[in-house]
């Protein structure tokens, strides 16, 4: 990055504080520019979701060479979600700028970090939640890749799709991923995906996990860390159907 780009990023990060800013570094006819983008995340002080319209506009303008975001009040160190999104993005460089309260009470840039895709896969247990990138479906994809050697397709998951009055993303897309719907009453087998409905205004399954056998469920709830839990109780009560991988 040149100094002009760094200054533009710092100015954007300070203007957005305590929200996370996000943007893109572009090459336009060989000249480096910073293109600020809108963070449309539901909780912008905790993570970022870059506006698709802003990303498309930047692509039309030049070549994207880096994704940028800020860590307000946190270190310039990639989180589990940052590293996972970096792998998924297809962009060769990511930049983090950290900001914090200084001794005089002002807010200023503390540090910078650059990192690149390196094949990282988040641990199955204890990963933080970022919807659309590190969520319950991401956990299922990673489990199938690590444990079964199966690469499940990804699909776009807009924030709060389960409350838009029409979407049924899990049932629509799991079928395309090679799963058969064996029904709510099926006897669970290790590797089965259980679809659950938890506070969905659409009345459709909006949470999923992998049944590991021996009454153990691996899943990743919204706003929580991924974990194993005993299958039964409220989880069984929320069950809507069981999907079995057929390939």
Number of C-alpha atoms within 10 A of each C-alpha: 12 8 8 12 16 16 13 14 27 19 13 21 27 20 12 18 19 18 21 28 30 27 25 25 25 22 16 13 9 9 8 18 21 23 22 21 22 18 23 15 19 13 12 16 18 13 24 22 23 20 16 13 11 17 18 10 13 21 13 10 14 17 16 22 15 21 22 22 27 31 30 27 18 13 18 21 18 17 13 19 19 20 21 20 19 23 17 14 14 11 15 15 17 23 23 23 25 23 25 20 13 11 7 6 8 8 16 17 20 17 15 16 14 15 16 15 17 10 11 13 13 17 13 19 14 14 19 20 21 24 22 17 21 22 26 23 26 23 24 21 17 20 21 17 14 13 9 10 10 14 13 19 11 15 14 9 15 13 15 13 16 24 15 13 12 12 16 16 17 19 17 10 15 21 14 12 16 14 18 16 16 14 14 15 10 13 9 19 15 14 21 22 26 26 24 22 20 18 14 17 15 16 15 22 22 25 24 26 23 27 23 17 14 11 13 15 24 24 27 28 17 15 11 14 15 23 14 17 13 12 16 13 8 9 16 13 11 17 20 17 19 24 24 21 16 8 10
